Amino acid sequence: MKFETLMLQSFFGACLLVCLLTLGSMLAAHPAASSLAASHAPAAVVANPAG
């Protein structure tokens, strides 16, 4: 019983660490991809023939 409890607590700790690292990287990431998409948006509007 002690071994199973230790394994479950370590698994929970590892999952919590992965989730926190993922959340931290999303919050600390520089928004380069969204600014790149925004810079191409006017070209898409100009190229639209229905316009």
ZIZI-V91428 format. One line per field, one symbol per residue. phi: phi as a letter, one per 30 degrees, with the letter a starting at -180 (. if undefined). psi: psi as a letter, one per 40 degrees, with the letter a starting at -180 (. if undefined). burial: + if it has 9 or more other C-alpha atoms within 8 Angstrom, else -. A space follows every 10 residues. Layout:
phi=???
psi=???
burial=???
This chain:
phi=.ddddddddd dddddddddd dddddddcdd dddddddddc dddddddddd f
psi=dddddddddd dddddddddd dddddddeih fdddddddde ddddddehee .
burial=---------- ---------- ---------- ---------- ---------- -
